Every structure is written in structure tokens, then in C-alpha cells.
Amino acid sequence: MRTAFVGAVEGSAIALDALVRAGMPPDMLITLEAGAADRHSDFVDLGGRGQAAGIEVVRTRSVNSQPVLEALSALEPDLVLVIGWSQICRGAFRSIARMGNIGFHPAPLPRMRGRAVIPWTILLGEPSTAATLFWLDEGIDSGPILLQEQIAVADDETARTLYAKQTNALASMLPRAVELARSGNAPRIEQDHRLATYCAKRTPDDGRINWHQPADAILRLIRAAGDPYPGAFTTNENGRLVIDAAASYEDSHRYIGLAGQVQCETDEGFVVRCGDGECIHVTQWRQGGASAKPRVHSKLGAVFAP
């Protein structure tokens, strides 16, 4: 069975490695041109992996471009795996593979179709989610489900830990999916479109902290917007400050001040008051692309921009 693999992010690399380990390397790898790396915050250049595994590598900015369609048609694939590619696969692309095209979505389809699903899962306080392999159709994340694995979401889940749970599930599921397709037993379970919900695109500016919000909401944003995404941020006299880790502060009741005001410094970082009168303890942060040290972030008592 001839397969092609399309991807360009960290999850794509993990999935490709899983296929190679399982003795199922694709015959062709379609990935991004290096100059288009800024399309994904979690971009990984897969070219070296493909070459090391003896896979034909095709670089492009669009899977719907004529050179890609011609290369894929020449391969005559039975199956195409689209794992980590933020572009709609048009009809001409989808029509090439004999069996069809399998996509991956880190959500319990039909719920949470669309973009930035891992951050939205945390922001919404979802207690569980799922990793889903599905057959591509003309819609967005709307095709029949092939495999779906449930994932518990911890109360303190971060974007990084949930990303790892999703990619671990993907690495386990994808070789099974390819084997099911090869045997002719791959499920095609139609989604109930009445239950569909849609996640909006997020941009780096959506990570701006509003210090007038409650402490719990701010902590959730910090966990949701962090690595491998651009991060939650605020601003002070030195410019943008990205907060990578913070926790609730048990002595909040001792401090009176303004929302966004630095209340005290600690050995680990500093404490900021939030809109509900509670404080958060910031323990990891960056300014100007580098990790900052205590007492470098701001003058005590200064107020971050809301």
C-alpha cells in the first residue's frame, strides 16, 4: 500500500516517527518550505527525518498547488495522511488517493471543530477531550470518524501537557489506523453535525492578560496560551513580559492594591493582584525573548497595563 504524509509541526514529527518505528514509513512526505515556518508556532522541519527514512520529500506552501497535485498523482497513493497542516485540502487533492485521506484533530469531534483547540479546551475548563482521526471531506473537521481516543483534562493542565497527551494518543492511533485501512476494515462513523461546535482562530494578541479579570481566569489563560504557543503576556515600562508559569497565592488577603499591581517579590518571582482581589504568584517569565530574573521585571508597586 502506497501512502503519502502531509505535515509540518511537532505533532507531525511525532506521528511520522511512530509510522517509521512501526515499519510503515510513507512513500512521500509533503511538508512546508523552510521560509514558511512562521505559519506555525510549533513548526518542525521534517525534511531531514524524511530523507533519513528514505522518503521522497516534497516542499510546498500549498497542498493544493499544481506541483503537489502532479507529484501526488505520479505516486498513485492508496492513502494520504494529513497530520498537522493548517490548510483546507481541496477536492482535487482529496480525489487522488484511492482509499481517501485521513486527518487528525485534537478534539472530541463533532465538538470543537476548527482552530486553536488545545488552548480553547483549557480556557473553557473542559474536564475531558479526545484525539480523533477522521476521513477528510469538503468541510472543516466534518468527515466520518475513523478512531477516537478519550483524554482526561487535569485541573492544572497546561498547553504543553495537553499537547503531549494528544501527540502520545496520535502516535498510538495512527499506525493502527493505517493497518485498518490496509486490511479494508477502517471505520467510517458519520458525525452528528447537530452536535458540532466551532473554535475560533486565536492570534498572539489573544494572550494579553486583562488584570481586571479574576485570578482563576488569568491563571487559565497563562496555562492555555503557553508553550508551544506564543504565551500569555502583559506590558510594563520595559515592554512585553510573557508569563510562562504562575499559581494562586495563599496570602492574597494580606495585600491591598490595584488590579495588575506588583504587591511583593519572592525568592521565586513576584506577586500580582487581580480584579477579584486575589493574587497570583508569577514564577516563570520572559522579557525581550529571554528569561528574566527577580527584581528585573518591574519596580515594586508598579501596575501592569490592564
C-alpha positions as CSV (number, residue, x, y, z in Angstrom):
1,M,0.0,0.0,0.0
2,R,1.4,3.4,-1.0
3,T,0.9,6.3,1.4
4,A,1.8,10.0,1.5
5,F,2.2,12.1,4.6
6,V,1.4,15.8,4.9
7,G,2.6,17.8,8.0
8,A,4.9,20.5,9.4
9,V,4.5,20.7,13.1
10,E,5.8,19.0,16.3
11,G,2.8,16.6,16.3
12,S,3.6,15.7,12.7
13,A,7.1,14.8,13.6
14,I,5.9,12.5,16.4
15,A,3.4,10.8,14.1
16,L,5.9,10.3,11.3
17,D,8.4,8.8,13.8
18,A,5.7,6.4,15.0
19,L,5.0,5.2,11.5
20,V,8.7,4.7,10.8
21,R,9.1,2.7,14.1
22,A,6.1,0.6,13.2
23,G,7.6,-0.3,9.8
24,M,5.1,1.9,7.9
25,P,7.1,4.8,6.5
26,P,5.1,6.8,3.9
27,D,6.4,6.8,0.4
28,M,6.1,10.6,0.1
29,L,6.4,13.4,2.6
30,I,4.8,16.7,1.8
31,T,6.0,19.5,4.1
32,L,6.4,23.2,4.3
33,E,9.1,25.2,2.7
34,A,11.5,26.4,5.4
35,G,10.6,30.0,4.6
36,A,7.0,29.4,5.6
37,A,7.9,28.3,9.2
38,D,6.2,31.3,10.8
39,R,2.8,29.7,9.8
40,H,3.0,27.5,12.9
41,S,4.3,28.4,16.4
42,D,5.2,24.6,16.8
43,F,6.8,24.3,13.3
44,V,9.3,21.4,12.8
45,D,11.3,20.9,9.7
46,L,10.5,17.3,8.7
47,G,12.8,17.2,5.7
48,G,15.8,15.6,7.5
49,R,13.5,13.0,9.0
50,G,12.1,12.1,5.6
51,Q,15.5,11.8,3.9
52,A,16.9,9.7,6.8
53,A,14.0,7.3,6.3
54,G,14.4,7.1,2.5
55,I,11.1,9.0,1.9
56,E,10.6,11.3,-1.1
57,V,10.3,14.8,0.2
58,V,8.2,17.5,-1.5
59,R,8.2,21.0,-0.1
60,T,5.4,23.5,-0.7
61,R,3.4,26.3,0.7
62,S,0.1,24.8,-0.5
63,V,-1.0,21.2,-0.9
64,N,-3.5,22.4,-3.5
65,S,-0.7,23.8,-5.8
66,Q,-0.2,22.2,-9.2
67,P,3.3,20.8,-8.5
68,V,2.0,19.0,-5.4
69,L,-1.0,17.6,-7.3
70,E,1.2,16.3,-10.0
71,A,3.7,14.7,-7.6
72,L,1.0,13.1,-5.7
73,S,-0.8,11.8,-8.8
74,A,2.5,10.3,-10.0
75,L,2.8,8.4,-6.8
76,E,-0.7,7.0,-7.1
77,P,-1.2,6.7,-3.4
78,D,-3.8,4.4,-1.8
79,L,-3.9,6.7,1.3
80,V,-2.9,10.2,2.3
81,L,-2.3,11.2,6.0
82,V,-2.8,14.9,6.7
83,I,-1.3,15.4,10.2
84,G,-0.6,19.0,11.3
85,W,-1.4,21.1,8.2
86,S,-3.4,24.4,8.6
87,Q,-4.8,24.5,5.2
88,I,-8.1,23.1,3.7
89,C,-7.4,20.2,1.3
90,R,-9.4,21.0,-1.8
91,G,-11.3,18.5,-3.9
92,A,-8.5,18.0,-6.5
93,F,-6.1,17.0,-3.7
94,R,-8.6,14.8,-1.9
95,S,-9.6,12.9,-5.1
96,I,-6.1,11.5,-5.7
97,A,-5.8,8.8,-3.0
98,R,-7.6,5.6,-3.8
99,M,-8.9,5.0,-0.3
100,G,-9.1,8.6,0.8
101,N,-7.4,11.0,3.2
102,I,-7.1,10.8,6.9
103,G,-6.8,13.9,9.1
104,F,-6.2,14.4,12.8
105,H,-8.0,16.8,15.2
106,P,-7.2,17.2,18.9
107,A,-10.9,17.3,20.0
108,P,-13.9,15.1,20.6
109,L,-15.5,15.6,17.2
110,P,-18.1,16.7,16.3
111,R,-17.5,19.1,19.1
112,M,-14.7,21.7,18.9
113,R,-14.0,21.8,15.2
114,G,-11.8,24.5,13.9
115,R,-8.6,26.2,15.2
116,A,-6.6,26.5,18.4
117,V,-8.4,23.6,20.0
118,I,-5.9,22.9,22.8
119,P,-5.9,26.4,24.2
120,W,-9.7,26.6,23.9
121,T,-10.1,23.3,25.7
122,I,-8.2,24.7,28.7
123,L,-9.9,28.1,28.5
124,L,-13.3,26.5,28.6
125,G,-12.4,24.4,31.6
126,E,-13.3,21.2,29.8
127,P,-13.0,18.1,32.0
128,S,-12.2,15.8,29.1
129,T,-11.4,15.9,25.4
130,A,-10.4,13.4,22.7
131,A,-7.9,12.7,20.0
132,T,-9.6,12.0,16.7
133,L,-8.6,10.5,13.3
134,F,-11.2,11.2,10.7
135,W,-11.7,11.0,6.9
136,L,-11.4,14.3,5.2
137,D,-14.4,15.6,3.3
138,E,-15.2,19.0,1.8
139,G,-16.0,20.5,5.2
140,I,-13.7,21.5,8.1
141,D,-13.2,18.6,10.6
142,S,-16.5,17.2,9.5
143,G,-15.7,13.9,7.9
144,P,-16.5,10.4,9.2
145,I,-14.6,9.3,12.3
146,L,-12.0,6.5,12.0
147,L,-10.7,6.3,15.5
148,Q,-11.3,8.4,18.6
149,E,-9.5,8.2,22.0
150,Q,-10.7,9.9,25.1
151,I,-8.3,12.1,27.1
152,A,-8.8,13.4,30.7
153,V,-8.0,17.1,31.2
154,A,-6.4,17.8,34.6
155,D,-7.4,20.9,36.7
156,D,-3.9,22.3,36.2
157,E,-3.5,21.2,32.6
158,T,-1.2,23.4,30.5
159,A,-1.0,23.7,26.7
160,R,2.3,21.7,26.8
161,T,0.9,18.8,28.9
162,L,-2.3,18.6,26.9
163,Y,-0.3,18.8,23.6
164,A,1.8,15.8,24.9
165,K,-1.3,13.8,25.7
166,Q,-2.7,14.5,22.3
167,T,0.5,13.6,20.4
168,N,1.0,10.5,22.5
169,A,-2.5,9.4,21.5
170,L,-1.8,10.2,17.9
171,A,1.4,8.2,17.9
172,S,-0.5,5.2,19.2
173,M,-3.6,5.6,16.9
174,L,-2.0,6.4,13.6
175,P,-0.2,3.0,12.9
176,R,-3.5,1.3,13.9
177,A,-5.4,3.4,11.5
178,V,-3.1,2.7,8.6
179,E,-3.3,-1.1,9.4
180,L,-7.1,-0.9,9.5
181,A,-7.1,0.9,6.1
182,R,-4.7,-1.7,4.7
183,S,-7.0,-4.5,5.8
184,G,-10.1,-2.8,4.5
185,N,-11.6,-2.6,8.0
186,A,-11.2,1.1,8.7
187,P,-14.4,2.5,10.3
188,R,-16.3,5.5,8.7
189,I,-18.6,6.7,11.5
190,E,-20.6,9.7,10.4
191,Q,-20.5,12.6,12.7
192,D,-23.7,14.0,14.2
193,H,-23.5,17.5,12.7
194,R,-26.2,18.8,15.0
195,L,-23.7,18.5,17.9
196,A,-21.0,20.4,16.1
197,T,-19.3,23.4,17.8
198,Y,-16.6,25.6,16.3
199,C,-13.4,27.0,17.8
200,A,-12.3,30.4,16.5
201,K,-8.8,31.2,15.4
202,R,-6.5,32.7,18.1
203,T,-3.7,35.1,17.5
204,P,-0.7,36.1,19.7
205,D,-2.6,39.2,20.8
206,D,-5.3,37.0,22.3
207,G,-2.7,36.1,25.0
208,R,-2.9,39.6,26.5
209,I,-3.7,39.5,30.2
210,N,-6.6,41.6,31.5
211,W,-5.7,42.1,35.1
212,H,-9.3,43.2,35.9
213,Q,-10.4,39.5,35.4
214,P,-10.5,37.1,38.4
215,A,-7.3,35.3,39.3
216,D,-8.6,31.9,38.2
217,A,-9.3,33.2,34.7
218,I,-5.9,34.8,34.4
219,L,-4.2,31.6,35.6
220,R,-6.2,29.6,33.0
221,L,-5.1,31.9,30.2
222,I,-1.5,31.5,31.3
223,R,-1.8,27.7,31.1
224,A,-3.7,27.8,27.8
225,A,-1.6,30.2,25.9
226,G,1.9,28.9,26.9
227,D,4.4,26.6,25.2
228,P,4.2,25.5,22.4
229,Y,2.1,28.6,21.7
230,P,3.2,32.3,22.0
231,G,2.2,32.8,25.6
232,A,0.1,35.0,27.9
233,F,1.6,38.4,28.3
234,T,1.4,41.8,29.9
235,T,3.3,45.1,29.5
236,N,5.4,47.3,31.7
237,E,7.9,50.1,31.3
238,N,10.3,47.6,29.7
239,G,7.8,46.4,27.1
240,R,6.1,43.0,26.7
241,L,6.5,40.5,29.5
242,V,5.4,36.9,28.8
243,I,4.3,34.9,31.8
244,D,5.1,31.2,31.5
245,A,4.0,29.9,34.9
246,A,2.1,31.2,37.8
247,A,0.0,29.9,40.7
248,S,-2.6,31.2,43.1
249,Y,-1.2,32.9,46.2
250,E,-2.5,31.8,49.5
251,D,-1.6,35.1,51.3
252,S,-3.7,37.2,48.9
253,H,-5.8,38.6,51.7
254,R,-2.8,40.4,53.1
255,Y,-2.5,42.7,50.1
256,I,-4.5,45.7,49.2
257,G,-3.9,47.4,45.8
258,L,-4.9,47.9,42.2
259,A,-5.6,45.2,39.6
260,G,-2.3,44.5,37.9
261,Q,-0.1,45.9,40.7
262,V,3.0,44.1,41.8
263,Q,2.4,43.5,45.5
264,C,5.6,41.9,46.6
265,E,8.6,40.0,45.4
266,T,9.6,36.4,46.5
267,D,12.6,34.2,46.1
268,E,10.8,32.5,43.1
269,G,9.3,35.6,41.5
270,F,6.6,38.2,42.2
271,V,3.0,38.6,43.2
272,V,0.4,40.5,41.2
273,R,-3.2,41.5,42.3
274,C,-6.1,40.5,40.1
275,G,-9.5,42.0,39.5
276,D,-11.3,39.9,42.2
277,G,-8.8,40.9,44.9
278,E,-7.0,37.6,44.7
279,C,-3.3,37.5,43.8
280,I,-1.2,35.2,41.5
281,H,2.4,34.3,42.1
282,V,4.4,34.6,38.9
283,T,7.4,32.1,38.9
284,Q,8.5,31.9,35.3
285,W,8.5,34.8,32.8
286,R,10.4,36.3,29.8
287,Q,11.1,39.8,28.6
288,G,12.7,40.6,25.2
289,G,12.8,36.8,24.4
290,A,15.0,35.9,27.4
291,S,14.1,34.7,30.9
292,A,14.0,37.5,33.4
293,K,15.3,37.4,37.0
294,P,13.5,38.5,40.1
295,R,13.6,42.3,40.6
296,V,14.2,42.9,36.9
297,H,10.5,42.7,35.9
298,S,9.2,45.9,37.4
299,K,9.5,48.2,40.3
300,L,7.6,47.0,43.4
301,G,4.2,48.6,43.4
302,A,4.2,49.3,39.6
303,V,1.0,48.5,37.8
304,F,1.0,46.4,34.6
305,A,-1.1,47.6,31.7
306,P,-4.7,46.1,32.0
